[in-house]
Amino acid sequence: MNHRSLRSREVLCGVGSQQRASWRKIRLGIVAVLLSCCLAAFVLEGLFRLLPVNEGLRGLSVDEGNPVFRFTPHRESVYSRGWNFSIVNHVRTNNYGFINDHDYDPRLTTPLLAVIGDSFVEAVMVPFPQTGVARLAEAAGAGGRVYGFGTSGSSLSQYLAYARFARETFHPDGLTVVIVGNDFDESLRKYKNEPGLHYFAESPGGALTLTRLDRPVPWWRDLLGGSSLGMYLYVNLEIREVWKRFAYRPGQSVISRPRFVGNTAAEATPERVADSDRVIEAFLRQLPDMAGLPVSRIALVVDAPRPELYDEDALNAVSDSYFALMRAHLMNQARAAGFEVLDMQPALIADYRERHLRFEFPDDNHWHGIGHEVFARVVRGSKVYRNTFGSDRPRP
């Protein structure tokens, strides 16, 4: 072997040694980063276990065997909102999987008022004794019962499913349905398709048919639920919705900014209004049969635009918003059909003028305890409440 060949071989060997050393450093660097991430996750997991991270309500599967959405029964959990835990509450799901400190008993024969709604009835952000359901139950006393059937995300179509469930299981003597801004168009599969809930779907003949979307329990649910860090990211930080936070960019015109009134988009397009009117007609037509009650035993409680109601000019400015139009359409049609309609707006305005206390949280538009107090007062003054329990009982 000549000197030139030997030199070339030495050079190649040197390059190979350098490459192996470089790859070794890269692998060690990757391992170090992974170990650091694991250590950081371990430390964060320990930290978040000391904080009131939202533990979730653990919804059950929805199918033929369990046709309405409910939560895991007999479970206590922490509810919290936001990255800074601006709202913290401890909640309990009862024997039927609804948020209530007390179990439901289908064997009892005392008068029963069923209260149906979405997150306003679920009320996970409010201590249970302050909720409208608890206040009404306390007022009814030992001689009556008030059972709440409500889950976040429900709408008019889901309320029909809960009315049927309450009729078949508990046979209520009266029914109160809480209606809010996003209950109309979100009843249509055209606008929303969340598994586990009931929606109106177009039948071949053009009629609206109540349809259940089955929901298996996600395989990763319990795995995620076992990690406080995971729940903080998934629920408190809502990383699933992070893209929506960038929907508005500084510099957009005022016209292009999304506007919301009553927790729903303010824009009242002809198509959206027409679709929602069809939902209202189908809901009112089917509700008595689903509940097994005459219209005289059903009260519809309609929320008001908030926070606009605190200022007369602001309230007038949203009079043509989607929610303002739909609540008016619903109340007019319901009264014409014989339902008792309880409009929360006058009661809320009167209470605010007297006490100057708002009805929702600073960073959450759900009623807090004062809002639930006014709601319970309105319901207690209704004919449905008096007919259910025999008289308007004195306030405790």
Secondary structure, 3 states (H helix, E strand, C coil): CCHHHHHHHHHHHHHHHHHHHHHHHHHHHHHHHHHHHHHHHHHHHHHHCCCCCCCCCCECCECCCCCCCCECCCEEEEEEECCCCCEEEEEEECCCCCECCCCCCCCCCCCEEEEEECHHHHCCCCCHHHCHHHHHHHHHHHHCEEEEEECCCCCHHHHHHHHHHHHHHHCCCEEEEEECCCCCHHHECCCCCCCCCEEEEECCCCCEEEEECCECCCCCHHHHHCCHHHHHHHHHCCHHHHHHHHCCCCCCCCCCCCCECCCCECCCCHHHHHHHHHHHHHHHHHHHHHHCCCHHHEEEEECCCCCHHHCHHHHHHCCCCHHHHHHHHHHHHHHHHCCEEEEHHHHHHHHHHHHCCCCEECCEEEECHHHHHHHHHHHHCCHHHHHHHCCCCCCC
